[in-house]
Amino acid sequence: MTIDVTVRRETPLPPERVAAYAVDWRHDAEWTQGIRTTELTRQTDGGFGTGAEVTRTAYFLGRRIDYVLRVAAYEPPRLLDMVSVAAPMPMHVTYSVEARPRGTLAAIRVRGGPGGLLRLASPLLARQVRSSLTQDLRDLERRLSERQGDI
């Protein structure tokens, strides 16, 4: 793997509310940069949990990317950890939520990236991923603040 980017944001919202929205695949396209569609393509006994798979269609750096993430760990409301099982490059995505005195510390970590000659572009790719994740967490807070009580 060639990139490892973590972005954190403290928000004045309760952790249960942040987690309920952020880890629900049905909301991915509403707050995550580049994601156009998501679909739960493999369910577990409880619907969504460890072993479930979500198929996403996204646009990154102007290119369409279709990929499938399998839930490797799901510990609501604290953690959602997913690994790619079908993607143009290896990917590991972790969402975490921690209670803080004034709200919630939300974090997204993305590991992965291209191999071979494309590995040379890793610093540029890492900067773009960091920028996108920073915007994602801003959008998450904005979206939740707008939806007072809906979740």
HELIX and SHEET records of a PDB file:
HELIX    1   1 PRO A   15  ALA A   22  1                                   8    
HELIX    2   2 TRP A   25  HIS A   27  5                                   3    
HELIX    3   3 ASP A   28  TRP A   31  1                                   4    
HELIX    4   4 GLY A  116  ALA A  121  5                                   6    
HELIX    5   5 SER A  122  GLU A  146  1                                  25    
SHEET    1   A 7 ILE A   3  THR A  11  0                                        
SHEET    2   A 7 GLY A 103  GLY A 112 -1                                        
SHEET    3   A 7 MET A  91  ARG A 100 -1                                        
SHEET    4   A 7 LEU A  79  ALA A  86 -1                                        
SHEET    5   A 7 ARG A  63  GLU A  75 -1                                        
SHEET    6   A 7 GLU A  53  PHE A  60 -1                                        
SHEET    7   A 7 ILE A  35  ARG A  42 -1                                        
END                                                                             
